Amino acid sequence: ETIAEALRHPTQTNEVGRTAAIYAALARLATWTGMPCELLELGSSSGLNLNLARYGYRLGPLALGDRGSKLQLHPVWHGRPPPAAPVQVIGARGVDLSPMDPTDPETAERLMSFVFADQPERLQRLSVALELARALPTKVDQSSALPWIVRKLAEPQDNRTCRVVFHSMVLQYFADDERAHTLAAIEEAGSRSTEERPLAHIAFEWTKDRSQVELFLRIWPWNCRKVLAICHPYGEWISWLD
């Protein structure tokens, strides 16, 4: 009965190890804009990655993020260090078809069950992330990605604030039309951005041939685009290219 009940739910790993790469991209973005950022995440699951500003990071020789946090991420780092620019997150909201409540004990147990049993480090960091989420809950709306991001990108944006759409290992689950229209909506919003209200897109996703996972950054209105790094799918290592 336990197994049958578990199989009624889709797999949702919500891997917080990927936030190290996302945070490095935000540091790179901060060197460009010098602005605080507002985060919008697609495919948030239980919203653990929305708490990325509340985690600490050892990225090569640099200690970034919240050095006092219970969750300290230290992926194997290859290449030059990322920028040491401070990252200021003033708001974070996500969307998911089936949001999971990390404050619910049964939901937390189900999230833990999606981690392979021979990966104790992943289990440990997920456990700590869930503990932090109970104290610092995030906001995840229930919706498909396209109508949600269109609505959010149409909302007024504060002056001297960078709006950031980000996602990790999500696009592979979108239908072709939804993926194309979602990316087009981000592009269209970018075309309307200004230097006082810029827009950024950060993606931690497989390449089309699934040969590697790339960390991608695009910034409007300057239309700057970069592949910042090649990464392990769970964030175990990061090969910095920028």
N, C-alpha and C positions, 0 to 999 in steps of 0.2 A: 504493500500500500504506500509506503514511503517513497519508493522509486516511481511508482505510477503517478503519484502527486507531483513529484519533481519534474517528470517528463512533460507535464502540462504547461510548463513555463519555458520560454526561449532562453538560450544561454546568453548571459550578459556579464562579461568579465569586469568591466569598469576598472581597467588596469591603471593604477595611480603611478606606476613606474614611468609611464609616458609623459607625465607632467614635467619631468626634468628637461626633456627636449622642448616642450611647449614653453617652459619658463625661459630657456635659453633664447628661443625665438622672440619672446616678449622683451628680453633684455636688448636684443639686436634692434627691435622696433623702437625701444626707448631712446637709443642713440640717434635714431632718425628724427623722431618727432619731439622728444623731450616732454611728452605729455602723459598724464595718467590715462588709464584705459578702462573701457567698459567691455566686459566679456559676454559673448553670446555663443553658447556651445550647442552643436547639433549632435544628437545621439548621446545624451548625458547619462542614461541609465539611472544610477542612484545619485548622481551629482557630485561624486567624490572629486572629480577633476576640476570642478568649479572652485574648490578650496585651494587651488594650487599656490596662491599667495600666502597661505598659512602653513606651507611646508618649507623645510630647509633643503638646500642642494649643495653638494660638492661636485662642481663641474670642472674637471681638471684641477688646476691649482686654486680655483676660486671657491669661496664659500658665499653663496647667495641665498636670498629668500629669508625666511624666519629662522634664525640660528637657534632660537629657544624652543622651536617646535618639537613635539614628540616624534614627528615623522621626518627623518633625514634621509634623503635619497642621494646615492653616490654611484651613478653608473660608471662603468669603465669608459674612460674618455680618450679619444684619439684625435690628434691634430691640435691646432692652436686653441687657447681658451676662448670662450665666448666673451662678449663685452661685459664689463662689470657694472653697467648702468643699472640704477635702481629701478625696480618695477613697482608701480603703484596701481593697484586695482581698486576702482571706486564702485564697481558694481559687477555682478556676475549672475547670469540667468541661463537656463538650458531648456532643452526640449527632448522628449522621447516618446515613442509610440506607447511604451509600457514602463513608465517611471517606477523605480523601486524605492521604497522608503527605508533609508539606512537606519532610522531610529526604531524600526520594527525588528524584534529579535529573530523572528522566523525568516524575514527577508534577508537580514544580515547573514544568517546561517546558509541560506540559499546562495548568496553571493560567494561565501567562502567555499561552497561545494563546487563552484565552477573553476577553482584553481587546482591544477594537478597536485596530487598528494606528495610528490617527490620534489616540490619546489617550496621549501619552508620559508625562504626569504620573501617570496611573493605573498605567502599566507600571513607572514608577520606584518608586512607593510599594509596589507589590506585590513588586517585587524586594527592597526593603529589608525588608519584613515577612517574606518567606521567609528572608532571611538571619538575622533575629532568631529566627525559629522553629527554625532549625537549632541555634542556641545555647540557646534557651529553649523546648524542646518542650512542647506542651500535651497534654491528655488528652481524646480524642474517642472515645466508645463507638459501636460499630456496632449500631444498633437503629432501629426506628420510634419516633417521638416519644412516643406515648401511653404505652406500658408503661414506657418509661424515666423519663418525668417523674413518673408515679404512684409508681414505686419510689423515686426521689430525694426526692420531697416527703414520703414516709413515713419517711425516715431521720431520726434524732435531729438536732436543730438546736442549736448551741451557744448558751448564754445570752448576751445582749447582742451578737448577730450578726444582721444582716439577710440573709435569703435572697432572691436576686434571680433570677427567671426572665426571660431576654431572648431576643429573636430579631429578625432583620432580613430582610425580603423573603422570607419562608418560607411564611407561611400560604396564599398563593395556590397553592402546590404540594400542599397537603393535600387529600385527599378531604373532602367535606362532613362526613361522620360523624366522621372523625378530628379535624378542626379543632374541631368542636363539643365532642367529648368531652375533647380536650386542654385547651381553655379552661375547661371545666367542672371538670376536675381541679385546675387552678390556683385557680379560685374556691373549690372545696371546701377546699383546703389553706389558703387565706386565711381562711376562716371558723374555722379551728382555731388561727390565729396569736394571739400575745399581744404586748403592748407590749415585753416582754423578748425575744421571738423573732418579730419582724415578717416579713412576706413582701411582696415588691414584684414587679410585672410591668411590664417595659419592652418596648414594641413599636415597631419602625420598619417600618411596613407601609403598603401602598396602602389608601385608603378603599374602601368597597364598590363605588363607581362608577368607581374607578381614576382619579379626577380629580386626586388629590394624594397625597403620602406624608406621613403624620402620625407624629410622635414622641409616644407615649402612655405615661403613667405611672399606675400604680394601686398603692396602699399599703394593706395590712391590718395591724392590725385596725381602723384608722380609716376604712377604705373611702373613702379620698380618691382621686379620679380626675381626671386633667388631660390635655389635649392640650398638650404643652409647646412644640411647634414644627411648622412645615411645612418639609419638607426636599426637596432634590434627591435622586432615587433612588440616586445613587452618593455622596451626601454632599458635592457640590461647593459647595452653599450651604445655609445654615440660617436660617430666619426664626423667631426666638424669640418666643413668645407669652406665656410665663408671667410 
